[in-house]
Amino acid sequence: MFRGSFDLASAAGLLAQHEVPVETGVVFAGLLGLTSKSMLAQEQVGDMIRYRLHETFQAYALHKLRECGELSG
């Protein structure tokens, strides 16, 4: 999970690390879907679009990761 903002390549790379074979277009569509549902914030930084998970969703995700033992602390 990203603690700060991230871009499309980072999201695709994270999935690849977990051996989830997804094309970049599918990742982009997923990010757009989450943005349209207000789960992700989108911002333009120079010529790059960056995404950020809203704090409420990030807190919930961290809680669930700790609960299932995927994250300590």
URDAJO-V888417 format. One record per pair of residues at least 24 apart in sequence whose C-alpha atoms are under 8 Angstrom apart, sorted by the first residue. I is the first residue (numbers start at 1). J is the second residue. D is the distance in Angstrom with one decimal. If there is no record, write none. Layout:
BEGIN
i->I j->J d->D
i->I j->J d->D
END
This chain:
BEGIN
i->4 j->52 d->6.4
i->4 j->53 d->8.0
i->5 j->50 d->6.0
i->5 j->51 d->5.3
i->5 j->52 d->4.5
i->5 j->53 d->7.6
i->6 j->50 d->5.3
i->6 j->51 d->5.3
i->6 j->52 d->6.5
i->7 j->48 d->7.6
i->7 j->49 d->6.3
i->7 j->50 d->4.6
i->7 j->51 d->6.1
i->8 j->49 d->7.9
i->8 j->50 d->7.5
END
